[in-house]
Amino acid sequence: MSTQAEYDRLLKKISANIKRARTKAGLTQMDMVDYGFNYRHYQRVESGEAGYNLMTLFRLSKVFKIPVKELLNG
């Protein structure tokens, strides 16, 4: 498996974890705007179309009240 394919797979896994955490927190994608996220970009994050940095993962962990590692590991 190529490095790019492995990265894409990891990105999809983390994106699914983000979506699961948001749903568990009882929030919609539109609710994420209230926490300072751009709606369209947030949609792309959850779909795995957009990457994210550590600050984004940190901010999401605060919104969802979970540790960052839960976003990474599921």
Long-range contacts (C-beta under 8 A, 24 or more apart in sequence): 8-48, 11-48, 11-51, 12-48, 13-74, 14-52, 14-71, 14-72, 15-45, 15-46, 15-47, 15-48, 16-48, 16-74, 17-70, 17-71, 17-72, 17-73, 17-74, 18-45, 18-46, 18-60, 18-71, 19-46, 20-74, 21-60, 21-64, 21-66, 21-70, 21-71, 22-46, 22-64, 24-64, 25-63, 25-64, 25-65, 27-63, 27-64, 32-63, 35-59, 35-63
